[in-house]
Amino acid sequence: MIRHLPWLALLLWVGCSKPSGSEVPTTRASAAEAEQDDTASAGKLKFKDADDRERFSLKPKDDGAKLVDGDNRELARLKWKGVSLKVSDPQDVPLAHVVGSAGGALTVRDGAQQQVLYTLARQGTGWRLNDSRGALLYTVSPDEDGARVQEASGVEVARVKVREGKVSLKDAGGRTLLATKSDVRADAVACLAFEKLDLPLRVALLHQLQTPPTAAAP
């Protein structure tokens, strides 16, 4: 046992002789990666559920945005084409086009732009969503706390609450469905309550209201 002690002492000496600054590059690299992540997430619109779990996010891009789920899996792509917002699946297959008009109405057309699917138009200080036949689906009405969403029958299905820097979408019973701490319009968030539409279309309407066509990249 005694004759092995010099080897043990040598190993201990090598370990202790490691320069104290040798860990700095790793620390700096980690800080740089974190800074890049913060930069990439700037402007990100993130929605969580009542249990504080991320459900989906809208990540800004130079030509639009990308919709991802809580596990960062891509759900849809939103790309500006003038005043039109092209909605595509992760394989870039067109799903729909949301087109803005001079009067402020938004028309949702199919992927081939041959058929009108929905129209979101002004109704007083709020909005009304109609289907392809012109039948009323939902109305959005502003109130002192945010906005209310009603079905065609007049039954309230959701409410948007803006309070203390947080925007929450709640069901008719007051249960939180989604919430974000981003600075987003209440009537835009109300579009997420349009359950008769697929999520990419709801998010596209939100994005059009939050980022008007005139402010979008050509």
Secondary structure, DSSP 8 states (H G I E B T S, - for coil): -GGGHHHHHHHHHHHHTS-GGGGHHHHHHHHHHHHHHHHHTTT-EEEE-TTS-EEEEEEEETTEEEEEETT--EEEEEEEETTEEEEE-TT--EEEEEEE-TTS-EEEEETTS-SEEEEEEEETTEEEEEETTS-EEEEEEE-SSEEEEEETTS-EEEEEEEETTEEEEEETTS-EEEEE-S---HHHHHGGG-TTS-HHHHHHHHHHHHS-GGGS--
